[in-house]
Amino acid sequence: MKQVKNFTYSIVLGLLFLGCKSTKIVQSIETMDPNISVKQIVKKHNKSQTEFNTLQGRLKVEYIQGDRSETHTLTLRMEYDKTIWINAFLNMVRVKITPEHVRFYNKLDNTYFDGDYALISDFLGTDLQFENLQNLLLGQALFELESNRFDKTAHSNSYMLTPKQSNELFDLIYLINPTYFKMDSQQLSQPTKGNLLNIKYHSYQKVDGLVLPEKMTIAATNLGVQTTLNLNLKSVVLDQSLRFPFTIPKGYKAIELE
């Protein structure tokens, strides 16, 4: 059961990579403006928000935990702000995430889950909802950026923003790319609990005028166990009419979360 849950975690997190046949890799000129203000950085980052109607494509996910490694190619469909839907080979695992629910079933052991965001939040070590997950996958700030709440800190290749006031629940670091103002990296940590979420965006691409992640790594440490997901673009078509079917097969057993 533990292996089934871990594989499902990798699917739930490895939901999105964007591109299409007209994809063009975005080159960062990495030119830093020492005089740029936090307000300007935040404005440019918010302006870089990626929005589309629908997305369909394939996502290659490498899942690593300890000595164990697996690689899977998944089918992805997404409706912006509404649905993230994925399907594994031969419909063995299907996932549907909406702002209200996290749902999946697994034909390998005839189990299913139908609940809220506790599954993802427990795995990542912090309370996340649909918008946070979508932002993570699109290279946007996990949480809303407000210029009056952040300071700029010196960094060699990115604009580094940190909260002016410490948060009782977690520490937060944003590294923003100086060329296209998407995230180079974002780190969320809970030192008292030993939880760490580190997202690195290795490269971006331009698809139909939108700057989107091409390769990224999500590393989550929870209760001393680190899980790493390497995500890689395969192929995507944007803004087509899509369906998001999901029906839990009869006779499946509900997964009880520990």
Backbone hydrogen bonds in HBPLUS format (Angstrom, degrees):
<---DONOR---> <-ACCEPTOR-->    atom                        ^
c    i                          cat <-CA-CA->   ^        H-A-AA   ^      H-
h    n   atom  resd res      DA  || num        DHA   H-A  angle D-A-AA Bond
n    s   type  num  typ     dist DA aas  dist angle  dist       angle   num
A0005-LYS N   A0001-MET O   2.93 MM   4  6.24 159.3  1.98 154.0 159.2     1
A0006-ASN N   A0002-LYS O   2.93 MM   4  6.18 162.8  1.96 150.5 155.3     2
A0007-PHE N   A0003-GLN O   2.96 MM   4  6.13 159.9  2.00 147.5 152.5     3
A0008-THR N   A0004-VAL O   2.98 MM   4  6.19 153.7  2.05 144.8 152.4     4
A0009-TYR N   A0005-LYS O   2.82 MM   4  6.14 153.8  1.88 152.9 160.5     5
A0010-SER N   A0006-ASN O   3.06 MM   4  6.37 156.5  2.12 146.0 151.5     6
A0011-ILE N   A0007-PHE O   3.07 MM   4  6.42 146.1  2.19 142.4 151.6     7
A0011-ILE N   A0008-THR O   3.08 MM   3  5.01 118.0  2.48  93.4 108.7     8
A0012-VAL N   A0008-THR O   2.81 MM   4  6.07 167.2  1.82 159.8 162.8     9
A0013-LEU N   A0009-TYR O   2.93 MM   4  6.12 158.0  1.97 154.7 159.7    10
A0014-GLY N   A0010-SER O   2.78 MM   4  5.65 149.5  1.87 135.9 146.0    11
A0023-THR N   A0020-CYS O   2.98 MM   3  5.27 148.8  2.08 122.9 121.9    12
A0024-LYS N   A0206-LYS O   3.08 MM 182  5.12 145.0  2.20 136.1 146.4    13
A0206-LYS N   A0024-LYS O   2.58 MM 182  5.12 165.3  1.60 156.7 160.0    14
A0026-VAL N   A0204-TYR O   3.03 MM 178  5.48 169.8  2.04 122.4 125.6    15
A0036-ILE N   A0033-ASP O   3.22 MM   3  5.55 166.7  2.24 113.5 117.6    16
A0041-ILE N   A0037-SER O   3.04 MM   4  6.36 160.5  2.08 151.5 156.6    17
A0042-VAL N   A0038-VAL O   2.92 MM   4  6.11 170.9  1.93 158.1 160.0    18
A0043-LYS N   A0039-LYS O   2.98 MM   4  6.09 157.1  2.03 142.7 149.6    19
A0044-LYS N   A0040-GLN O   2.96 MM   4  6.13 162.7  1.99 150.1 154.1    20
A0045-HIS N   A0041-ILE O   2.88 MM   4  6.10 155.7  1.94 149.9 157.5    21
A0046-ASN N   A0042-VAL O   2.90 MM   4  6.07 167.7  1.92 153.3 156.4    22
A0047-LYS N   A0043-LYS O   2.97 MM   4  6.12 144.8  2.10 139.9 150.1    23
A0048-SER N   A0044-LYS O   3.09 MM   4  6.29 128.5  2.37 135.6 147.9    24
A0048-SER N   A0045-HIS O   3.02 MM   3  5.13 135.8  2.23  98.2 110.9    25
A0049-GLN N   A0046-ASN O   3.26 MM   3  5.47 161.4  2.30 107.8 110.8    26
A0080-TYR N   A0053-ASN O   3.13 MM  27  5.63 150.6  2.22 135.6 144.5    27
A0239-ASP N   A0054-THR O   2.75 MM 185  4.49 165.1  1.77 131.9 129.5    28
A0055-LEU N   A0078-MET O   2.80 MM  23  5.00 139.1  1.96 146.7 152.7    29
A0078-MET N   A0055-LEU O   2.81 MM  23  5.00 148.0  1.92 147.2 150.1    30
A0056-GLN N   A0237-VAL O   2.89 MM 181  5.25 145.5  2.01 148.0 158.8    31
A0237-VAL N   A0056-GLN O   2.59 MM 181  5.25 154.1  1.65 158.0 167.6    32
A0057-GLY N   A0076-LEU O   2.97 MM  19  5.26 155.8  2.03 143.2 147.5    33
A0076-LEU N   A0057-GLY O   2.79 MM  19  5.26 174.8  1.79 154.8 154.5    34
A0058-ARG N   A0235-SER O   2.80 MM 177  5.51 140.0  1.95 148.0 161.1    35
A0059-LEU N   A0074-LEU O   2.90 MM  15  5.18 155.6  1.96 142.7 150.2    36
A0074-LEU N   A0059-LEU O   2.85 MM  15  5.18 164.5  1.87 146.2 149.1    37
A0060-LYS N   A0232-ASN O   3.20 MM 172  5.23 168.2  2.21 161.2 158.1    38
A0232-ASN N   A0060-LYS O   3.03 MM 172  5.23 149.3  2.13 153.3 158.4    39
A0061-VAL N   A0072-HIS O   2.78 MM  11  5.29 171.1  1.79 165.6 168.7    40
A0072-HIS N   A0061-VAL O   2.86 MM  11  5.29 159.4  1.90 150.8 157.2    41
A0062-GLU N   A0230-ASN O   2.93 MM 168  5.02 163.3  1.96 146.4 151.8    42
A0230-ASN N   A0062-GLU O   2.96 MM 168  5.02 160.9  1.99 143.8 149.2    43
A0063-TYR N   A0070-GLU O   2.71 MM   7  5.13 161.6  1.74 158.6 164.2    44
A0070-GLU N   A0063-TYR O   2.87 MM   7  5.13 155.2  1.93 146.9 154.8    45
A0064-ILE N   A0228-THR O   2.89 MM 164  5.08 157.1  1.94 155.4 158.9    46
A0228-THR N   A0064-ILE O   2.87 MM 164  5.08 169.2  1.88 152.9 156.6    47
A0065-GLN N   A0068-ARG O   2.93 MM   3  5.35 166.4  1.95 156.2 160.1    48
A0068-ARG N   A0065-GLN O   3.06 MM   3  5.35 154.6  2.12 131.4 130.9    49
A0075-THR N   A0087-ASN O   2.98 MM  12  5.14 173.9  1.99 152.0 153.8    50
A0087-ASN N   A0075-THR O   2.91 MM  12  5.14 149.2  2.01 142.9 150.9    51
A0077-ARG N   A0085-TRP O   2.76 MM   8  5.07 157.9  1.81 159.9 159.9    52
A0085-TRP N   A0077-ARG O   2.78 MM   8  5.07 166.6  1.80 171.9 167.4    53
A0079-GLU N   A0083-THR O   2.89 MM   4  5.01 160.1  1.93 138.9 145.1    54
A0082-LYS N   A0079-GLU O   2.91 MM   3  5.42 159.9  1.95 138.8 140.8    55
A0083-THR N   A0079-GLU O   2.97 MM   4  5.01 166.9  1.99 140.8 144.9    56
A0084-ILE N   A0097-ILE O   2.86 MM  13  5.07 150.2  1.95 148.5 156.1    57
A0097-ILE N   A0084-ILE O   2.78 MM  13  5.07 166.0  1.80 154.0 158.9    58
A0086-ILE N   A0095-VAL O   2.96 MM   9  5.19 158.6  2.00 140.6 146.3    59
A0095-VAL N   A0086-ILE O   2.93 MM   9  5.19 163.6  1.96 147.3 150.3    60
A0088-ALA N   A0093-VAL O   2.79 MM   5  5.11 165.5  1.81 161.1 163.4    61
A0091-ASN N   A0088-ALA O   3.01 MM   3  5.35 133.3  2.24 146.3 138.5    62
A0092-MET N   A0089-PHE O   3.17 MM   3  6.01 161.7  2.20 120.7 125.0    63
A0107-LYS N   A0092-MET O   2.71 MM  15  4.96 171.9  1.72 161.6 163.0    64
A0094-ARG N   A0105-TYR O   3.20 MM  11  5.70 156.5  2.26 150.9 157.7    65
A0105-TYR N   A0094-ARG O   3.06 MM  11  5.70 146.4  2.18 149.6 159.6    66
A0096-LYS N   A0103-ARG O   2.82 MM   7  5.27 164.1  1.84 153.4 155.6    67
A0103-ARG N   A0096-LYS O   3.01 MM   7  5.27 149.6  2.11 142.8 151.7    68
A0098-THR N   A0101-HIS O   2.95 MM   3  5.27 166.9  1.97 153.7 157.9    69
A0102-VAL N   A0115-GLY O   2.88 MM  13  5.50 161.9  1.91 141.6 145.1    70
A0115-GLY N   A0102-VAL O   3.05 MM  13  5.50 177.4  2.06 156.8 157.1    71
A0104-PHE N   A0113-PHE O   2.97 MM   9  5.35 155.1  2.03 147.6 151.6    72
A0113-PHE N   A0104-PHE O   2.79 MM   9  5.35 158.3  1.83 158.2 159.9    73
A0106-ASN N   A0111-THR O   2.81 MM   5  5.38 162.8  1.84 159.2 159.4    74
A0110-ASN N   A0106-ASN O   2.95 MM   4  5.68 112.5  2.42 137.1 155.2    75
A0111-THR N   A0106-ASN O   3.19 MM   5  5.38 150.5  2.28 144.6 149.1    76
A0253-LYS N   A0110-ASN O   2.91 MM 143  6.35 161.2  1.94 151.1 148.9    77
A0112-TYR N   A0253-LYS O   2.95 MM 141  6.14 142.4  2.10 142.5 143.6    78
A0255-ILE N   A0112-TYR O   2.75 MM 143  5.79 151.0  1.83 168.9 168.7    79
A0121-SER N   A0117-TYR O   2.88 MM   4  5.99 170.8  1.89 161.3 164.1    80
A0122-ASP N   A0118-ALA O   2.85 MM   4  5.71 161.5  1.88 144.2 148.9    81
A0123-PHE N   A0119-LEU O   3.28 MM   4  6.36 156.0  2.34 136.0 142.5    82
A0124-LEU N   A0120-ILE O   2.93 MM   4  6.12 159.8  1.97 155.2 160.3    83
A0125-GLY N   A0121-SER O   2.82 MM   4  5.73 125.1  2.12 137.9 151.9    84
A0126-THR N   A0121-SER O   3.13 MM   5  5.12 125.3  2.44 140.8 147.0    85
A0133-LEU N   A0129-GLN O   3.07 MM   4  6.35 162.6  2.10 159.0 164.1    86
A0134-GLN N   A0130-PHE O   2.87 MM   4  6.10 162.3  1.90 157.8 162.9    87
A0135-ASN N   A0131-GLU O   2.92 MM   4  6.08 160.7  1.96 146.6 152.0    88
A0136-LEU N   A0132-ASN O   2.95 MM   4  6.15 158.5  1.99 148.0 153.9    89
A0137-LEU N   A0133-LEU O   3.14 MM   4  6.37 157.4  2.20 147.8 152.6    90
A0138-LEU N   A0134-GLN O   3.07 MM   4  6.24 129.5  2.34 142.3 155.8    91
A0138-LEU N   A0135-ASN O   3.15 MM   3  5.12 136.9  2.35  97.1 109.1    92
A0140-GLN N   A0135-ASN O   2.90 MM   5  4.69 157.8  1.95 147.5 144.7    93
A0183-MET N   A0139-GLY O   2.98 MM  44  5.15 164.8  2.00 144.2 147.1    94
A0149-ARG N   A0146-GLU O   2.95 MM   3  5.66 164.3  1.98 125.0 129.5    95
A0150-PHE N   A0147-SER O   3.43 MM   3  5.59 173.4  2.44 109.1 111.0    96
A0164-LYS N   A0149-ARG O   2.85 MM  15  5.59 161.5  1.89 136.3 137.5    97
A0151-ASP N   A0162-THR O   2.84 MM  11  5.50 164.5  1.87 162.6 165.6    98
A0162-THR N   A0151-ASP O   3.07 MM  11  5.50 156.7  2.13 149.5 156.9    99
A0153-THR N   A0160-MET O   2.83 MM   7  5.27 163.1  1.86 151.7 156.2   100
A0159-TYR N   A0176-ILE O   2.89 MM  17  4.98 170.4  1.90 148.4 147.6   101
A0176-ILE N   A0159-TYR O   2.85 MM  17  4.98 167.2  1.86 138.2 142.0   102
A0161-LEU N   A0174-TYR O   2.86 MM  13  5.15 159.5  1.90 147.8 154.8   103
A0174-TYR N   A0161-LEU O   3.03 MM  13  5.15 165.7  2.06 156.5 158.9   104
A0171-ASP N   A0189-SER O   2.76 MM  18  5.16 158.6  1.80 149.8 157.3   105
A0189-SER N   A0171-ASP O   2.98 MM  18  5.16 162.4  2.01 143.6 148.6   106
A0173-ILE N   A0187-GLN O   2.98 MM  14  5.16 149.2  2.08 147.1 153.3   107
A0187-GLN N   A0173-ILE O   2.91 MM  14  5.16 161.0  1.95 148.7 154.8   108
A0175-LEU N   A0185-SER O   2.83 MM  10  5.04 160.4  1.87 162.9 156.2   109
A0184-ASP N   A0175-LEU O   2.70 MM   9  5.36 168.7  1.71 148.5 152.1   110
A0185-SER N   A0175-LEU O   3.25 MM  10  5.04 158.1  2.30 136.2 135.8   111
A0177-ASN N   A0182-LYS O   2.79 MM   5  5.58 167.3  1.81 177.4 178.1   112
A0181-PHE N   A0177-ASN O   2.97 MM   4  4.66 131.3  2.21 125.9 135.1   113
A0201-TYR N   A0184-ASP O   2.98 MM  17  5.13 176.6  1.98 137.8 138.9   114
A0186-GLN N   A0199-ILE O   2.98 MM  13  5.37 150.1  2.08 147.1 155.4   115
A0199-ILE N   A0186-GLN O   2.94 MM  13  5.37 171.3  1.94 158.6 161.5   116
A0188-LEU N   A0197-LEU O   2.83 MM   9  5.06 166.2  1.85 153.5 158.3   117
A0197-LEU N   A0188-LEU O   2.72 MM   9  5.06 159.4  1.76 159.7 165.6   118
A0190-GLN N   A0195-ASN O   2.82 MM   5  5.02 164.9  1.84 148.6 148.3   119
A0193-LYS N   A0190-GLN O   2.97 MM   3  5.51 140.0  2.14 115.6 126.6   120
A0194-GLY N   A0190-GLN O   2.86 MM   4  5.90 121.9  2.21 147.6 163.3   121
A0195-ASN N   A0190-GLN O   3.23 MM   5  5.02 152.3  2.32 134.5 132.6   122
A0196-LEU N   A0221-THR O   2.99 MM  25  4.97 153.8  2.06 136.6 141.8   123
A0221-THR N   A0196-LEU O   2.75 MM  25  4.97 164.7  1.78 151.1 156.5   124
A0198-ASN N   A0219-ALA O   2.88 MM  21  5.20 168.7  1.89 155.1 159.0   125
A0219-ALA N   A0198-ASN O   2.92 MM  21  5.20 167.8  1.93 152.6 156.6   126
A0200-LYS N   A0217-THR O   2.95 MM  17  5.24 163.8  1.97 152.8 157.9   127
A0217-THR N   A0200-LYS O   2.86 MM  17  5.24 154.6  1.92 149.2 157.3   128
A0202-HIS N   A0215-LYS O   2.88 MM  13  5.38 130.2  2.14 131.6 145.1   129
A0214-GLU N   A0203-SER O   2.79 MM  11  5.34 162.9  1.82 142.2 136.3   130
A0215-LYS N   A0203-SER O   3.34 MM  12  5.36 158.2  2.40 126.5 129.3   131
A0205-GLN N   A0212-LEU O   2.79 MM   7  5.43 153.5  1.86 158.4 167.6   132
A0212-LEU N   A0205-GLN O   2.79 MM   7  5.43 166.2  1.81 165.7 168.9   133
A0207-VAL N   A0210-LEU O   2.68 MM   3  5.06 159.8  1.72 151.0 153.8   134
A0210-LEU N   A0207-VAL O   2.84 MM   3  5.06 166.3  1.86 116.6 120.5   135
A0233-LEU N   A0214-GLU O   3.31 MM  19  5.60 141.1  2.47 159.9 168.0   136
A0216-MET N   A0231-LEU O   3.34 MM  15  5.46 160.8  2.38 138.3 142.8   137
A0231-LEU N   A0216-MET O   2.95 MM  15  5.46 173.5  1.96 165.8 167.4   138
A0218-ILE N   A0229-LEU O   2.89 MM  11  5.09 161.7  1.92 147.1 152.6   139
A0229-LEU N   A0218-ILE O   2.77 MM  11  5.09 156.8  1.83 148.6 156.6   140
A0220-ALA N   A0227-THR O   2.87 MM   7  5.31 166.0  1.89 159.8 161.4   141
A0227-THR N   A0220-ALA O   2.82 MM   7  5.31 161.3  1.85 150.1 155.8   142
A0222-ASN N   A0225-VAL O   2.93 MM   3  5.34 162.2  1.96 146.2 145.5   143
A0225-VAL N   A0222-ASN O   3.06 MM   3  5.34 165.4  2.08 113.2 117.3   144
